Amino acid sequence: MKSTAAVSFVLFFMACFAIMAHALPMERRAPKYQIQVKSASAFCSFMPPHPGDDVGATEDDGIPMCTSSSLGGKVFPSGFIQSAHYASTSTYQQITGRIDRTKYSLKSSDGGGQYDNKDVAPTTCNGYKYFVNLIEPDSNIFCIRCCKNQSDCKLGLSTYGCQRVVPGNYN
C-alpha cells in the first residue's frame, strides 16, 4: 500500500510539473511584433504601454505605435510626431525626429529610455533581428534604427541619448 501511494504521488507530481513546464512559458511569452521603418511617413516606434507611463520603467514591455496600423502596431496619437527624417544604408534604416510628449501624456521630467531587441523580444524590424529605439520626452525627440547587423545598432547606450546612438536630423 505504501509503495502504491508513493508511486501515485510521484506520478501526480510529474504530471503537474509537465503541465506547468509547458503552460508557464506560453503565458509569459512576450507578444511577437513585426514592425517597419519604410519612410518618413511610414514607420513605427516603441512606446510605453499606457499614456503617462515612464519610458525607462517600461523598456521591457513597450508597445509599437506606427503611422499606420498596417505597419505592425497601434496608430500614434494625433500630433504626437512633430517631425520625422528617414535615412538608410544597405545595412540599416532609421527615423529620427521630434515628438510632442503632451499628446501621450509623457512627463517633461522623463529622461527617456531605450527599447531594443534585447528588451522587447521577439521582434523584427524590417525583417531584421536587431533594432534600437529611444524616446526622450524631456527633449521631445525620438529615434529608431532597424539593423541587419548587431554592430549597426548601438545597444546598451541609452544614457547617451538619441543624437549619439542614432545620429541624424532632429529638427
C-alpha positions as CSV (number, residue, x, y, z in Angstrom):
1,M,0.0,0.0,0.0
2,K,2.8,2.3,0.9
3,S,4.6,1.9,-2.4
4,T,1.3,2.5,-4.3
5,A,0.8,5.8,-2.6
6,A,4.4,6.8,-3.3
7,V,4.1,5.9,-7.0
8,S,0.8,7.8,-7.2
9,F,2.4,10.8,-5.6
10,V,5.4,10.7,-7.9
11,L,3.1,10.3,-11.0
12,F,0.9,13.2,-9.8
13,F,4.0,15.4,-9.2
14,M,5.4,14.6,-12.6
15,A,2.1,15.3,-14.3
16,C,1.8,18.7,-12.5
17,F,5.4,19.5,-13.4
18,A,4.9,18.6,-17.1
19,I,1.8,20.8,-17.2
20,M,3.5,23.8,-15.6
21,A,6.6,23.4,-17.7
22,H,4.6,23.8,-20.9
23,A,2.0,26.3,-19.6
24,L,4.2,28.9,-17.9
25,P,6.4,29.7,-20.9
26,M,3.4,30.2,-23.1
27,E,1.8,32.6,-20.5
28,R,5.0,34.6,-20.1
29,R,5.9,34.7,-23.7
30,A,6.0,38.3,-25.0
31,P,3.9,39.2,-28.0
32,K,5.8,38.9,-31.3
33,Y,6.0,42.2,-33.1
34,Q,7.0,42.7,-36.8
35,I,7.4,46.5,-37.1
36,Q,8.6,48.5,-40.1
37,V,10.6,51.6,-40.9
38,K,9.9,52.4,-44.5
39,S,9.9,56.2,-44.9
40,A,9.4,59.5,-43.1
41,S,5.7,58.9,-43.3
42,A,5.6,55.1,-42.8
43,F,7.3,53.9,-39.6
44,C,6.9,52.5,-36.1
45,S,8.4,53.3,-32.7
46,F,8.1,51.6,-29.4
47,M,6.2,53.5,-26.7
48,P,5.2,53.0,-23.1
49,P,2.1,50.7,-23.0
50,H,-0.1,53.4,-21.4
51,P,-0.2,57.2,-21.8
52,G,1.8,58.8,-19.0
53,D,3.9,55.7,-18.2
54,D,7.6,56.4,-17.6
55,V,9.7,55.3,-20.7
56,G,12.6,53.9,-18.7
57,A,10.3,51.8,-16.5
58,T,8.6,50.2,-19.5
59,E,11.6,49.2,-21.5
60,D,10.7,45.5,-21.1
61,D,7.0,45.9,-22.1
62,G,6.9,48.7,-24.7
63,I,4.4,48.5,-27.5
64,P,4.8,49.6,-31.1
65,M,3.0,52.6,-32.4
66,C,3.0,53.4,-36.1
67,T,1.9,56.0,-38.6
68,S,-0.5,53.3,-39.9
69,S,-1.9,50.2,-38.1
70,S,-0.8,48.1,-41.2
71,L,2.9,48.6,-40.2
72,G,2.7,46.5,-37.0
73,G,1.2,48.4,-34.1
74,K,-1.3,50.9,-32.8
75,V,-1.5,54.3,-34.5
76,F,0.4,57.3,-32.9
77,P,-1.9,59.8,-31.2
78,S,-2.7,62.7,-33.4
79,G,0.0,65.4,-33.3
80,F,2.5,63.2,-31.4
81,I,5.0,63.0,-34.2
82,Q,6.1,66.6,-35.0
83,S,8.9,65.7,-37.5
84,A,10.4,62.5,-38.9
85,H,13.5,62.1,-41.0
86,Y,14.3,58.9,-42.8
87,A,17.8,57.6,-43.6
88,S,19.1,54.3,-44.8
89,T,22.1,52.3,-45.9
90,S,22.5,48.8,-47.2
91,T,22.5,47.6,-43.5
92,Y,20.0,49.8,-41.7
93,Q,17.0,52.0,-41.9
94,Q,16.2,54.7,-39.4
95,I,13.9,57.5,-38.4
96,T,14.9,60.5,-36.2
97,G,12.7,63.4,-35.2
98,R,10.7,65.4,-32.8
99,I,7.6,64.5,-30.7
100,D,5.0,66.4,-28.7
101,R,5.1,64.5,-25.4
102,T,1.8,66.0,-24.2
103,K,-0.1,64.1,-26.9
104,Y,0.7,60.8,-25.0
105,S,0.8,62.4,-21.5
106,L,4.5,61.8,-21.1
107,K,6.2,63.9,-18.4
108,S,8.7,66.7,-19.1
109,S,10.8,65.2,-16.3
110,D,11.1,61.8,-18.0
111,G,14.6,61.5,-19.3
112,G,13.5,58.6,-21.5
113,G,14.8,55.1,-22.2
114,Q,15.7,52.6,-24.8
115,Y,13.6,49.8,-26.3
116,D,15.7,47.3,-28.2
117,N,15.7,43.7,-29.4
118,K,17.2,42.6,-26.0
119,D,14.2,44.1,-24.1
120,V,11.2,43.7,-26.4
121,A,11.6,40.2,-27.8
122,P,10.8,38.6,-30.1
123,T,10.6,41.5,-32.5
124,T,11.7,42.0,-36.1
125,C,12.2,45.5,-37.6
126,N,12.1,45.5,-41.4
127,G,12.6,41.7,-41.1
128,Y,15.9,42.3,-39.2
129,K,16.6,40.7,-35.8
130,Y,18.2,43.9,-34.4
131,F,16.8,47.3,-33.5
132,V,17.4,50.2,-31.2
133,N,14.7,52.8,-30.3
134,L,14.9,55.7,-27.9
135,I,12.1,58.0,-26.7
136,E,13.2,61.2,-24.8
137,P,10.2,63.0,-23.5
138,D,12.3,65.7,-21.7
139,S,13.9,66.7,-25.0
140,N,10.8,65.9,-27.2
141,I,12.9,63.7,-29.5
142,F,12.8,60.0,-30.7
143,C,14.8,57.7,-32.9
144,I,14.6,54.1,-34.2
145,R,17.1,52.1,-36.2
146,C,16.4,48.7,-37.8
147,C,19.7,46.8,-38.3
148,K,20.8,44.0,-40.4
149,N,23.9,43.5,-38.3
150,Q,24.1,43.9,-34.5
151,S,27.1,46.2,-34.9
152,D,24.9,48.8,-36.6
153,C,22.7,49.1,-33.6
154,K,24.3,50.6,-30.5
155,L,22.6,48.6,-27.8
156,G,23.0,49.4,-24.1
157,L,23.9,53.1,-24.6
158,S,20.5,54.5,-23.6
159,T,22.1,57.1,-21.3
160,Y,23.9,58.6,-24.3
161,G,20.6,59.6,-26.0
162,C,19.3,59.6,-29.5
163,Q,21.7,62.0,-31.0
164,R,24.7,59.8,-30.1
165,V,23.1,56.3,-30.5
166,V,21.3,57.1,-33.8
167,P,22.9,60.2,-35.4
168,G,20.5,62.0,-37.7
169,N,18.3,65.0,-38.2
170,Y,16.4,66.1,-35.0
171,N,14.8,69.3,-36.4
